[in-house]
C-alpha cells in the first residue's frame, strides 16, 4: 500500500495474502462495491478479507446486501439492508468507524446502498494484531474459509462487479 489510503480492486482478484492487502487493523475504513444486479445475482460475495477465524465481508444474500465483521469466529456482527436490491447498477458501501484508544477496540459498522444508510450495528472487539492464519482478500467470491458462516465458499457473485474500492481512514 505504501502511503496510499485508497486502492481499487477488480473482479478476479482472489486469494491476495493479508500481508499484501490493506491493513484494516486498529483503524477506520470503508469498502465500496460498484456492481450490477442481474436476475440471477441474488447471492454471492462481493469482497472479503479474512476467514472463519476473523475478518470482514461484503456480500449479497437473498438479494440483500450484507456487511459482516467477524471477531475470532466467536462474535459475528452482520448488518443487512431491509429490502432486496433492484436489478441494475448499484453501489454498496460498508464503513467501519474504529473507537480508537488502543489495540483491538470496537467500532460502529454501517451499510449504505446508493448513498443512503440502510443498516448499522456495533462490534465490541476487533483483531489487534492479525486477521487470522489463512485470511485472504477476495473480490467476487470468498476463497478459503468463509468470513461468515451464513454462506459456503466459494460463494461466487454471478452478477457483474465493476470494482471494489478500499479506503483507509
Secondary structure, DSSP 8 states (H G I E B T S, - for coil): -TT-SEEEE-TT---EEGGGS---TTS-EEEEEEEEE-TT-SSEEEEEEEETTEEEEEEEETTEEEEEEEETTTEEEEEE-SS---SEEEEEEEEEEE--SSTT--EEEEEEETTEEEEEEEES---SS-S-SS-EEEESS--SS-SSTTS-TT-B--SEEEEEEEEE-
